[in-house]
Amino acid sequence: MSVTLTDQDKLTLRTAAYGAITLLAAAGAAGSPHRIATDGSIALASATGLVGHVLAEKKGMNLSGKSVAGIADHVLPALTAAMSLLKKQDPAEADNFRSTVIVAIEAAARTQKGEPSPAMAEMARKITGALDAA
């Protein structure tokens, strides 16, 4: 199956994936946000297939916000939109995207000593919920 993604579609995928890591870093600020962001980004850079090629571009994303809520306002819908557009074109790539994001949030959460903080765990649940809402 051939997948055709517009520049906007690619931006949505990148915003969703890297935004998920940004949200975790913001939620885990009591730990090491830099380590969370680094480990999550390394996991995203390990993606393969179409998703890997799109995430490797790393351009055009706006992941800024004045608060975690502000970042979540555009990242969580982007996660759902990314899954929806990939499911329509290639369900295998949708699965690839979902598993890539899940691995990245697990990698980011592992940087915490012991279990992730309650705030980080809740953010991971919200990210997973957004992925599964499509």
Backbone as CSV, one residue per row, in Angstrom:
resi,resn,N_x,N_y,N_z,CA_x,CA_y,CA_z,C_x,C_y,C_z
1,MET,0.849,-1.184,0.000,0.000,0.000,0.000,0.890,1.240,0.000
2,SER,0.588,2.169,-0.868,1.363,3.394,-0.982,0.775,4.470,-0.074
3,VAL,1.620,5.091,0.698,1.188,6.140,1.620,1.625,7.483,1.065
4,THR,0.675,8.398,0.988,0.969,9.748,0.522,0.705,10.708,1.674
5,LEU,1.773,11.302,2.155,1.643,12.260,3.245,2.010,13.650,2.750
6,THR,1.151,14.608,3.037,1.447,15.996,2.704,2.472,16.523,3.698
7,ASP,3.012,17.687,3.423,3.934,18.316,4.372,3.241,18.547,5.714
8,GLN,1.962,18.917,5.678,1.199,19.129,6.912,1.021,17.820,7.672
9,ASP,0.761,16.722,6.944,0.644,15.406,7.589,1.941,15.039,8.299
10,LYS,3.058,15.259,7.628,4.363,14.950,8.231,4.608,15.801,9.470
11,LEU,4.231,17.066,9.391,4.382,17.957,10.536,3.525,17.476,11.711
12,THR,2.328,16.998,11.406,1.446,16.461,12.447,2.092,15.263,13.132
13,LEU,2.672,14.347,12.353,3.339,13.175,12.935,4.512,13.578,13.809
14,ARG,5.334,14.498,13.330,6.495,14.944,14.108,6.055,15.669,15.375
15,THR,5.064,16.547,15.251,4.556,17.274,16.418,4.004,16.298,17.450
16,ALA,3.283,15.301,16.986,2.698,14.306,17.894,3.782,13.531,18.630
17,ALA,4.729,12.985,17.893,5.750,12.124,18.496,6.691,12.906,19.409
18,TYR,7.279,13.976,18.892,8.214,14.751,19.713,7.476,15.533,20.797
19,GLY,6.228,15.890,20.531,5.418,16.559,21.533,5.117,15.656,22.720
20,ALA,4.931,14.360,22.455,4.690,13.413,23.542,5.883,13.401,24.489
21,ILE,7.080,13.437,23.943,8.286,13.451,24.768,8.404,14.783,25.518
22,THR,8.048,15.862,24.853,8.064,17.178,25.502,7.113,17.199,26.698
23,LEU,5.928,16.619,26.529,4.963,16.560,27.635,5.513,15.748,28.809
24,LEU,6.145,14.626,28.508,6.721,13.814,29.587,7.830,14.567,30.310
25,ALA,8.665,15.258,29.552,9.747,16.031,30.170,9.179,17.119,31.074
26,ALA,8.108,17.755,30.633,7.476,18.804,31.440,6.818,18.208,32.688
27,ALA,6.199,17.045,32.539,5.521,16.408,33.672,6.519,15.807,34.661
28,GLY,7.690,15.450,34.177,8.691,14.831,35.042,9.749,15.806,35.485
29,ALA,9.403,17.084,35.523,10.374,18.142,35.797,11.084,17.985,37.133
30,ALA,10.490,17.275,38.062,11.163,17.074,39.345,12.388,16.178,39.187
31,GLY,12.375,15.359,38.142,13.521,14.503,37.853,14.507,15.257,36.982
32,SER,14.790,14.721,35.831,15.721,15.350,34.907,15.052,15.526,33.552
33,PRO,14.425,16.682,33.301,13.737,16.899,32.032,14.651,16.701,30.825
34,HIS,15.900,17.109,30.967,16.836,16.953,29.854,17.067,15.476,29.534
35,ARG,17.251,14.662,30.556,17.475,13.219,30.361,16.235,12.570,29.769
36,ILE,15.054,12.967,30.242,13.790,12.446,29.721,13.682,12.761,28.231
37,ALA,13.936,14.021,27.885,13.850,14.440,26.482,14.885,13.729,25.623
38,THR,16.080,13.569,26.141,17.146,12.907,25.383,16.803,11.448,25.125
39,ASP,16.432,10.714,26.171,16.142,9.291,26.002,14.920,9.062,25.113
40,GLY,13.909,9.897,25.269,12.728,9.783,24.408,13.049,10.090,22.956
41,SER,13.855,11.116,22.726,14.225,11.494,21.352,15.099,10.436,20.693
42,ILE,15.984,9.824,21.464,16.812,8.738,20.912,15.917,7.585,20.474
43,ALA,14.916,7.268,21.269,13.985,6.202,20.893,13.232,6.573,19.617
44,LEU,12.805,7.813,19.481,12.112,8.230,18.256,13.039,8.160,17.052
45,ALA,14.298,8.488,17.245,15.270,8.440,16.155,15.542,7.007,15.701
46,SER,15.148,6.035,16.504,15.345,4.631,16.153,14.189,4.066,15.339
47,ALA,13.199,4.882,15.044,12.033,4.415,14.288,12.431,3.987,12.884
48,THR,11.687,3.037,12.350,11.930,2.538,11.001,10.706,2.778,10.125
49,GLY,10.827,2.408,8.866,9.715,2.543,7.939,9.406,3.997,7.626
50,LEU,8.231,4.215,7.118,7.792,5.571,6.770,7.860,6.483,7.990
51,VAL,7.417,5.983,9.125,7.435,6.775,10.355,8.856,7.222,10.678
52,GLY,9.802,6.334,10.560,11.199,6.678,10.823,11.711,7.770,9.912
53,HIS,11.340,7.689,8.626,11.776,8.722,7.678,11.157,10.076,8.011
54,VAL,9.887,10.084,8.366,9.209,11.340,8.708,9.797,11.940,9.985
55,LEU,10.009,11.127,11.006,10.530,11.643,12.270,11.967,12.119,12.144
56,ALA,12.707,11.565,11.216,14.109,11.962,11.035,14.252,13.386,10.513
57,GLU,13.210,13.917,9.896,13.291,15.274,9.340,13.402,16.339,10.428
58,LYS,12.764,16.163,11.558,12.858,17.053,12.732,12.760,18.538,12.408
59,LYS,11.873,18.940,11.529,11.758,20.370,11.232,10.306,20.823,11.295
60,GLY,10.143,22.094,11.585,8.832,22.721,11.528,7.948,22.557,12.743
61,MET,8.395,21.856,13.752,7.541,21.626,14.916,7.519,22.847,15.823
62,ASN,6.356,23.100,16.390,6.233,24.133,17.404,5.749,23.446,18.674
63,LEU,6.671,23.199,19.563,6.335,22.495,20.793,6.380,23.415,22.006
64,SER,6.285,24.702,21.745,6.329,25.647,22.850,4.942,25.834,23.443
65,GLY,4.941,26.298,24.646,3.699,26.592,25.343,4.042,27.231,26.668
66,LYS,3.114,27.991,27.196,3.364,28.666,28.471,3.157,27.728,29.652
67,SER,2.564,26.582,29.387,2.306,25.609,30.449,2.213,24.220,29.826
68,VAL,2.191,23.230,30.674,2.005,21.863,30.184,0.646,21.765,29.489
69,ALA,-0.347,22.423,30.053,-1.683,22.399,29.444,-1.655,23.008,28.042
70,GLY,-0.895,24.073,27.870,-0.784,24.704,26.552,-0.127,23.794,25.529
71,ILE,0.899,23.079,25.958,1.561,22.126,25.057,0.603,20.978,24.744
72,ALA,-0.069,20.472,25.763,-1.004,19.356,25.583,-2.147,19.718,24.644
73,ASP,-2.539,20.993,24.639,-3.649,21.424,23.772,-3.382,21.168,22.302
74,HIS,-2.114,21.187,21.871,-1.878,20.875,20.458,-1.208,19.521,20.245
75,VAL,-0.561,18.958,21.267,0.099,17.662,21.091,-0.898,16.504,21.164
76,LEU,-1.776,16.492,22.142,-2.707,15.368,22.269,-3.613,15.233,21.045
77,PRO,-4.187,16.327,20.527,-4.965,16.189,19.287,-4.091,15.755,18.094
78,ALA,-2.832,16.169,18.082,-1.940,15.752,16.994,-1.695,14.248,17.039
79,LEU,-1.599,13.676,18.236,-1.437,12.226,18.359,-2.634,11.491,17.763
80,THR,-3.825,11.958,18.093,-5.038,11.334,17.561,-5.122,11.523,16.048
81,ALA,-4.808,12.723,15.572,-4.855,13.002,14.133,-3.839,12.160,13.368
82,ALA,-2.650,12.007,13.929,-1.608,11.200,13.277,-2.076,9.757,13.131
83,MET,-2.637,9.207,14.187,-3.125,7.826,14.122,-4.258,7.695,13.110
84,SER,-5.148,8.659,13.099,-6.280,8.619,12.181,-5.827,8.645,10.727
85,LEU,-4.925,9.561,10.393,-4.502,9.662,8.997,-3.688,8.450,8.564
86,LEU,-2.886,7.886,9.466,-2.127,6.684,9.114,-3.031,5.459,8.993
87,LYS,-4.031,5.343,9.870,-4.963,4.212,9.788,-5.698,4.196,8.449
88,LYS,-6.042,5.378,7.947,-6.752,5.468,6.667,-5.879,5.030,5.502
89,GLN,-4.578,5.324,5.583,-3.690,5.050,4.457,-2.942,3.732,4.570
90,ASP,-2.520,3.376,5.762,-1.728,2.158,5.938,-1.764,1.738,7.406
91,PRO,-2.659,0.824,7.765,-2.781,0.404,9.159,-1.465,-0.102,9.765
92,ALA,-0.603,-0.698,8.960,0.686,-1.171,9.488,1.551,0.011,9.929
93,GLU,1.517,1.105,9.179,2.275,2.293,9.579,1.646,2.949,10.804
94,ALA,0.332,2.854,10.931,-0.323,3.362,12.144,0.173,2.575,13.355
95,ASP,0.260,1.254,13.213,0.785,0.423,14.299,2.246,0.768,14.585
96,ASN,3.012,1.014,13.526,4.414,1.388,13.665,4.537,2.702,14.430
97,PHE,3.713,3.678,14.073,3.737,4.978,14.747,3.388,4.812,16.224
98,ARG,2.309,4.083,16.503,1.874,3.886,17.884,2.971,3.211,18.705
99,SER,3.538,2.140,18.175,4.567,1.432,18.945,5.821,2.288,19.112
100,THR,6.144,3.105,18.112,7.296,4.003,18.218,7.095,5.004,19.351
101,VAL,5.926,5.594,19.424,5.642,6.570,20.484,5.620,5.882,21.848
102,ILE,5.026,4.709,21.930,4.971,3.980,23.202,6.385,3.638,23.683
103,VAL,7.233,3.143,22.783,8.621,2.832,23.158,9.329,4.103,23.630
104,ALA,9.088,5.209,22.951,9.740,6.467,23.334,9.290,6.935,24.715
105,ILE,8.003,6.824,25.023,7.562,7.272,26.351,8.055,6.306,27.434
106,GLU,8.159,5.019,27.101,8.722,4.071,28.068,10.201,4.370,28.305
107,ALA,10.935,4.670,27.231,12.355,5.014,27.368,12.522,6.279,28.195
108,ALA,11.690,7.259,27.949,11.763,8.513,28.699,11.430,8.291,30.168
109,ALA,10.442,7.461,30.444,10.017,7.209,31.821,11.062,6.409,32.597
110,ARG,11.854,5.617,31.914,12.863,4.785,32.584,14.007,5.610,33.160
111,THR,14.115,6.859,32.750,15.200,7.690,33.266,15.006,8.024,34.740
112,GLN,13.793,7.839,35.227,13.505,8.095,36.633,14.018,6.927,37.472
113,LYS,14.543,7.218,38.621,14.968,6.150,39.537,13.700,5.571,40.168
114,GLY,13.546,4.278,40.045,12.327,3.657,40.536,11.208,3.866,39.532
115,GLU,10.025,4.039,40.031,8.862,4.224,39.158,8.741,5.681,38.744
116,PRO,8.090,5.916,37.593,7.847,7.307,37.197,6.973,8.008,38.242
117,SER,7.117,9.309,38.310,6.284,10.075,39.242,4.816,9.921,38.843
118,PRO,3.912,10.161,39.774,2.489,10.098,39.427,2.131,11.030,38.261
119,ALA,2.747,12.205,38.215,2.458,13.138,37.122,2.927,12.572,35.785
120,MET,4.107,11.961,35.774,4.611,11.350,34.542,3.752,10.169,34.113
121,ALA,3.364,9.348,35.070,2.524,8.189,34.759,1.181,8.644,34.179
122,GLU,0.619,9.680,34.758,-0.661,10.200,34.249,-0.495,10.776,32.846
123,MET,0.604,11.480,32.593,0.837,12.019,31.254,0.992,10.885,30.249
124,ALA,1.687,9.825,30.625,1.821,8.659,29.739,0.460,8.067,29.417
125,ARG,-0.434,8.008,30.404,-1.791,7.514,30.173,-2.550,8.429,29.202
126,LYS,-2.387,9.727,29.347,-3.054,10.670,28.450,-2.536,10.523,27.022
127,ILE,-1.237,10.334,26.883,-0.640,10.149,25.556,-1.172,8.868,24.914
128,THR,-1.199,7.785,25.685,-1.716,6.529,25.169,-3.195,6.658,24.807
129,GLY,-3.944,7.357,25.627,-5.353,7.586,25.333,-5.569,8.349,24.038
130,ALA,-4.710,9.354,23.796,-4.812,10.127,22.560,-4.475,9.267,21.349
131,LEU,-3.484,8.391,21.493,-3.128,7.474,20.403,-4.287,6.527,20.083
132,ASP,-4.969,6.079,21.117,-6.027,5.094,20.943,-7.391,5.704,20.622
133,ALA,-7.488,7.015,20.622,-8.766,7.684,20.364,-9.145,7.692,18.885
134,ALA,-8.190,7.425,18.022,-8.451,7.472,16.574,-9.235,6.268,16.116
